[in-house]
Amino acid sequence: MKNVMEYKGYWAEIKYDDDTGCFYGIIEGLKNDSISFEGDTVKDLREDFESAIDDYINFCKETNTEPEKQCKGSLNVRLGVDLHTKAKIKSLEENVSINELIKNAVELYLKNRV
């Protein structure tokens, strides 16, 4: 079962609150903005999710601001000394940057998982 909704390049993990009987989600990864949505049914949840994204994009257009993206394309990864060392040595052997080595490893991991 997929517990992530996607729309217009935005995504959110879907959660369920047993106390309220409501599904909800928050668009994570936005530094300056906050977008949340909810619904009593999956259909209501989907409608509120898409409406929240559309409202956000329209607000950005009205205020002449660029909508934030959840993922910027760079991140810090803490590997630990041993794994970092092995990755660096392997990157030298492969004649690629350590960034490229890690990117390739993530791509391979995701390809084999999907």
FIKOLZA-1660 file (N, C-alpha, C; in steps of 0.1 Angstrom, whole numbers, plus 5000, padded with zeros to 4 digits):
% residues 114
   i   px   py   pz ch aa at
   1 5008 4988 5000  A  M  N
   1 5000 5000 5000  A  M CA
   1 5009 5012 5000  A  M  C
   2 5005 5022 4991  A  K  N
   2 5013 5034 4990  A  K CA
   2 5007 5044 5000  A  K  C
   3 5016 5050 5008  A  N  N
   3 5011 5060 5018  A  N CA
   3 5017 5074 5015  A  N  C
   4 5019 5076 5002  A  V  N
   4 5024 5089 4998  A  V CA
   4 5015 5094 4987  A  V  C
   5 5011 5107 4988  A  M  N
   5 5003 5113 4977  A  M CA
   5 5012 5123 4969  A  M  C
   6 5011 5124 4956  A  E  N
   6 5019 5133 4948  A  E CA
   6 5010 5141 4939  A  E  C
   7 5013 5154 4937  A  Y  N
   7 5006 5162 4928  A  Y CA
   7 5014 5175 4925  A  Y  C
   8 5015 5177 4912  A  K  N
   8 5023 5189 4907  A  K CA
   8 5037 5190 4913  A  K  C
   9 5044 5179 4914  A  G  N
   9 5057 5179 4919  A  G CA
   9 5059 5180 4935  A  G  C
  10 5047 5180 4942  A  Y  N
  10 5048 5180 4956  A  Y CA
  10 5043 5166 4961  A  Y  C
  11 5047 5162 4973  A  W  N
  11 5044 5149 4978  A  W CA
  11 5042 5151 4994  A  W  C
  12 5035 5141 4999  A  A  N
  12 5033 5141 5014  A  A CA
  12 5030 5127 5018  A  A  C
  13 5035 5124 5030  A  E  N
  13 5032 5111 5036  A  E CA
  13 5018 5112 5042  A  E  C
  14 5010 5102 5040  A  I  N
  14 4996 5102 5045  A  I CA
  14 4996 5095 5059  A  I  C
  15 4989 5101 5068  A  K  N
  15 4988 5095 5082  A  K CA
  15 4973 5095 5086  A  K  C
  16 4970 5087 5096  A  Y  N
  16 4957 5085 5100  A  Y CA
  16 4957 5087 5115  A  Y  C
  17 4947 5096 5120  A  D  N
  17 4946 5099 5134  A  D CA
  17 4933 5091 5139  A  D  C
  18 4936 5080 5146  A  D  N
  18 4925 5071 5151  A  D CA
  18 4915 5079 5161  A  D  C
  19 4921 5089 5168  A  D  N
  19 4912 5096 5177  A  D CA
  19 4902 5104 5170  A  D  C
  20 4905 5110 5159  A  T  N
  20 4896 5119 5151  A  T CA
  20 4890 5112 5140  A  T  C
  21 4895 5100 5136  A  G  N
  21 4890 5093 5124  A  G CA
  21 4893 5100 5111  A  G  C
  22 4904 5107 5111  A  C  N
  22 4907 5116 5100  A  C CA
  22 4921 5113 5094  A  C  C
  23 4922 5113 5081  A  F  N
  23 4934 5112 5074  A  F CA
  23 4940 5126 5073  A  F  C
  24 4953 5127 5073  A  Y  N
  24 4960 5140 5071  A  Y CA
  24 4974 5139 5066  A  Y  C
  25 4979 5150 5061  A  G  N
  25 4993 5150 5056  A  G CA
  25 4998 5164 5057  A  G  C
  26 5011 5165 5057  A  I  N
  26 5018 5178 5057  A  I CA
  26 5029 5177 5046  A  I  C
  27 5030 5188 5038  A  I  N
  27 5040 5188 5028  A  I CA
  27 5053 5192 5035  A  I  C
  28 5062 5182 5036  A  E  N
  28 5074 5184 5044  A  E CA
  28 5085 5189 5035  A  E  C
  29 5095 5195 5041  A  G  N
  29 5107 5200 5034  A  G CA
  29 5106 5214 5029  A  G  C
  30 5095 5221 5032  A  L  N
  30 5095 5235 5029  A  L CA
  30 5100 5243 5040  A  L  C
  31 5110 5252 5037  A  K  N
  31 5117 5259 5048  A  K CA
  31 5108 5271 5053  A  K  C
  32 5102 5278 5044  A  N  N
  32 5095 5290 5048  A  N CA
  32 5079 5289 5047  A  N  C
  33 5074 5279 5042  A  D  N
  33 5060 5278 5040  A  D CA
  33 5055 5265 5047  A  D  C
  34 5042 5265 5050  A  S  N
  34 5036 5253 5056  A  S CA
  34 5023 5250 5049  A  S  C
  35 5022 5237 5044  A  I  N
  35 5010 5233 5037  A  I CA
  35 5005 5220 5044  A  I  C
  36 4993 5219 5049  A  S  N
  36 4987 5207 5054  A  S CA
  36 4973 5205 5048  A  S  C
  37 4968 5193 5050  A  F  N
  37 4955 5189 5044  A  F CA
  37 4950 5178 5052  A  F  C
  38 4937 5175 5050  A  E  N
  38 4930 5164 5058  A  E CA
  38 4917 5160 5051  A  E  C
  39 4912 5149 5055  A  G  N
  39 4899 5144 5049  A  G CA
  39 4894 5132 5057  A  G  C
  40 4881 5131 5057  A  D  N
  40 4875 5119 5064  A  D CA
  40 4876 5107 5056  A  D  C
  41 4877 5108 5042  A  T  N
  41 4878 5097 5033  A  T CA
  41 4890 5100 5024  A  T  C
  42 4895 5089 5017  A  V  N
  42 4906 5091 5008  A  V CA
  42 4903 5101 4997  A  V  C
  43 4890 5100 4993  A  K  N
  43 4886 5110 4982  A  K CA
  43 4887 5124 4988  A  K  C
  44 4881 5127 5000  A  D  N
  44 4882 5140 5006  A  D CA
  44 4897 5144 5008  A  D  C
  45 4905 5135 5012  A  L  N
  45 4919 5138 5014  A  L CA
  45 4926 5142 5001  A  L  C
  46 4924 5135 4991  A  R  N
  46 4929 5138 4978  A  R CA
  46 4925 5152 4973  A  R  C
  47 4912 5155 4975  A  E  N
  47 4907 5168 4970  A  E CA
  47 4913 5179 4978  A  E  C
  48 4914 5177 4992  A  D  N
  48 4920 5188 5000  A  D CA
  48 4935 5189 4997  A  D  C
  49 4942 5178 4994  A  F  N
  49 4956 5179 4991  A  F CA
  49 4958 5187 4978  A  F  C
  50 4951 5183 4968  A  E  N
  50 4952 5190 4955  A  E CA
  50 4948 5205 4956  A  E  C
  51 4938 5208 4964  A  S  N
  51 4933 5221 4966  A  S CA
  51 4944 5230 4973  A  S  C
  52 4950 5223 4983  A  A  N
  52 4961 5230 4991  A  A CA
  52 4973 5234 4982  A  A  C
  53 4976 5225 4974  A  I  N
  53 4988 5227 4965  A  I CA
  53 4984 5238 4955  A  I  C
  54 4972 5237 4949  A  D  N
  54 4967 5248 4939  A  D CA
  54 4967 5261 4946  A  D  C
  55 4961 5262 4958  A  D  N
  55 4961 5274 4966  A  D CA
  55 4975 5280 4968  A  D  C
  56 4984 5272 4972  A  Y  N
  56 4998 5276 4974  A  Y CA
  56 5004 5282 4961  A  Y  C
  57 5003 5275 4950  A  I  N
  57 5008 5279 4938  A  I CA
  57 5002 5292 4933  A  I  C
  58 4989 5294 4935  A  N  N
  58 4982 5306 4932  A  N CA
  58 4986 5318 4941  A  N  C
  59 4988 5315 4953  A  F  N
  59 4992 5325 4963  A  F CA
  59 5006 5330 4959  A  F  C
  60 5015 5321 4955  A  C  N
  60 5029 5325 4951  A  C CA
  60 5028 5333 4938  A  C  C
  61 5019 5330 4929  A  K  N
  61 5017 5338 4917  A  K CA
  61 5013 5352 4920  A  K  C
  62 5003 5353 4929  A  E  N
  62 4997 5366 4933  A  E CA
  62 5007 5375 4940  A  E  C
  63 5016 5368 4948  A  T  N
  63 5026 5376 4955  A  T CA
  63 5039 5377 4948  A  T  C
  64 5040 5372 4936  A  N  N
  64 5052 5372 4928  A  N CA
  64 5064 5366 4935  A  N  C
  65 5061 5354 4941  A  T  N
  65 5072 5347 4947  A  T CA
  65 5073 5333 4941  A  T  C
  66 5085 5328 4942  A  E  N
  66 5087 5314 4936  A  E CA
  66 5083 5304 4946  A  E  C
  67 5074 5294 4942  A  P  N
  67 5070 5284 4951  A  P CA
  67 5082 5275 4955  A  P  C
  68 5083 5272 4968  A  E  N
  68 5094 5264 4973  A  E CA
  68 5093 5250 4968  A  E  C
  69 5104 5243 4966  A  K  N
  69 5104 5229 4963  A  K CA
  69 5108 5221 4975  A  K  C
  70 5103 5209 4976  A  Q  N
  70 5106 5201 4988  A  Q CA
  70 5120 5196 4989  A  Q  C
  71 5125 5192 4977  A  C  N
  71 5139 5187 4976  A  C CA
  71 5147 5197 4967  A  C  C
  72 5158 5201 4972  A  K  N
  72 5167 5211 4965  A  K CA
  72 5177 5204 4956  A  K  C
  73 5179 5192 4958  A  G  N
  73 5189 5185 4950  A  G CA
  73 5203 5183 4957  A  G  C
  74 5204 5188 4969  A  S  N
  74 5216 5185 4977  A  S CA
  74 5212 5182 4991  A  S  C
  75 5220 5174 4997  A  L  N
  75 5218 5170 5011  A  L CA
  75 5231 5166 5018  A  L  C
  76 5231 5167 5031  A  N  N
  76 5243 5162 5038  A  N CA
  76 5240 5148 5043  A  N  C
  77 5250 5140 5041  A  V  N
  77 5248 5126 5045  A  V CA
  77 5259 5122 5055  A  V  C
  78 5256 5117 5066  A  R  N
  78 5265 5113 5076  A  R CA
  78 5268 5098 5075  A  R  C
  79 5280 5094 5071  A  L  N
  79 5283 5080 5067  A  L CA
  79 5290 5073 5079  A  L  C
  80 5297 5081 5087  A  G  N
  80 5306 5074 5097  A  G CA
  80 5320 5074 5090  A  G  C
  81 5330 5073 5099  A  V  N
  81 5344 5074 5094  A  V CA
  81 5347 5062 5084  A  V  C
  82 5344 5050 5088  A  D  N
  82 5347 5038 5080  A  D CA
  82 5341 5038 5067  A  D  C
  83 5328 5041 5066  A  L  N
  83 5321 5041 5053  A  L CA
  83 5325 5052 5045  A  L  C
  84 5327 5064 5051  A  H  N
  84 5332 5076 5043  A  H CA
  84 5346 5072 5037  A  H  C
  85 5355 5066 5045  A  T  N
  85 5368 5063 5039  A  T CA
  85 5367 5053 5028  A  T  C
  86 5359 5042 5030  A  K  N
  86 5357 5033 5019  A  K CA
  86 5351 5039 5006  A  K  C
  87 5341 5048 5008  A  A  N
  87 5335 5055 4997  A  A CA
  87 5345 5064 4990  A  A  C
  88 5354 5071 4997  A  K  N
  88 5364 5080 4991  A  K CA
  88 5374 5072 4983  A  K  C
  89 5379 5061 4989  A  I  N
  89 5388 5052 4982  A  I CA
  89 5382 5047 4969  A  I  C
  90 5370 5042 4970  A  K  N
  90 5363 5037 4958  A  K CA
  90 5361 5047 4948  A  K  C
  91 5358 5060 4952  A  S  N
  91 5356 5071 4942  A  S CA
  91 5369 5073 4935  A  S  C
  92 5381 5073 4942  A  L  N
  92 5394 5075 4936  A  L CA
  92 5397 5063 4926  A  L  C
  93 5393 5051 4930  A  E  N
  93 5396 5039 4921  A  E CA
  93 5387 5041 4908  A  E  C
  94 5375 5046 4910  A  E  N
  94 5366 5047 4898  A  E CA
  94 5368 5060 4891  A  E  C
  95 5376 5069 4896  A  N  N
  95 5379 5081 4890  A  N CA
  95 5366 5090 4888  A  N  C
  96 5358 5090 4899  A  V  N
  96 5346 5099 4900  A  V CA
  96 5347 5106 4913  A  V  C
  97 5339 5116 4914  A  S  N
  97 5338 5123 4927  A  S CA
  97 5330 5115 4937  A  S  C
  98 5333 5117 4950  A  I  N
  98 5325 5110 4960  A  I CA
  98 5310 5113 4959  A  I  C
  99 5307 5125 4955  A  N  N
  99 5293 5128 4953  A  N CA
  99 5287 5120 4942  A  N  C
 100 5294 5118 4931  A  E  N
 100 5289 5110 4920  A  E CA
 100 5288 5095 4924  A  E  C
 101 5297 5090 4932  A  L  N
 101 5297 5077 4936  A  L CA
 101 5284 5074 4945  A  L  C
 102 5282 5083 4954  A  I  N
 102 5270 5082 4963  A  I CA
 102 5257 5084 4955  A  I  C
 103 5257 5093 4945  A  K  N
 103 5245 5095 4937  A  K CA
 103 5242 5082 4929  A  K  C
 104 5253 5076 4923  A  N  N
 104 5251 5063 4916  A  N CA
 104 5246 5052 4925  A  N  C
 105 5251 5051 4937  A  A  N
 105 5247 5041 4947  A  A CA
 105 5232 5043 4950  A  A  C
 106 5228 5055 4952  A  V  N
 106 5214 5057 4955  A  V CA
 106 5205 5054 4944  A  V  C
 107 5209 5057 4931  A  E  N
 107 5201 5054 4919  A  E CA
 107 5200 5039 4918  A  E  C
 108 5211 5032 4920  A  L  N
 108 5211 5017 4919  A  L CA
 108 5202 5011 4930  A  L  C
 109 5203 5016 4942  A  Y  N
 109 5194 5011 4953  A  Y CA
 109 5180 5013 4950  A  Y  C
 110 5176 5025 4945  A  L  N
 110 5162 5028 4942  A  L CA
 110 5157 5019 4930  A  L  C
 111 5166 5018 4920  A  K  N
 111 5162 5010 4908  A  K CA
 111 5159 4995 4912  A  K  C
 112 5166 4990 4921  A  N  N
 112 5164 4976 4926  A  N CA
 112 5153 4975 4936  A  N  C
 113 5148 4986 4941  A  R  N
 113 5137 4986 4951  A  R CA
 113 5123 4988 4945  A  R  C
 114 5123 4995 4933  A  V  N
 114 5110 4999 4928  A  V CA
 114 5104 4989 4919  A  V  C
% end
